[in-house]
Amino acid sequence: MCGELMRIAKLICSGLFVGLVGAGLLMSRAAAQVLVDVSKITCDQDITQRITHSRTVNVWLSGFYAGRRNNPVVDTQALERNSNKVSRFCESHRDMPLLDAVEAAAK
């Protein structure tokens, strides 16, 4: 009986160990950096959502241009409107770099 309990305890401990190691590996993969060079994104890539994390890029762009204007406020409704405005502009300027399109659409 005691030998059986030890065997079960070892199996449980082994299972916990494997589970914790596996969870650690998954978390390290989830925390891996994804680098996006915004200067190389074209309008076409943005509107067809062929870039990873396109929503994050849109938020970054908003913050980038707000920083240029020394505006520390995030207006989420304006962010959505401006994102839609840039997307409409990009429909007819697919080869244009996204950074240039943001500036052109803002005029």
Buried (B, 14 or more C-beta within 10 A) or exposed (E): EEEEEEEEEEEEEEEEEEEEEEEEEEEEEEEEEEEBEBEEBBBBBBBEEEBEEBEEBBBEBBBEBBEEEEEEEEEEEEBEEBBEBBBEBBEEBBEBBBBEBBEEBEE
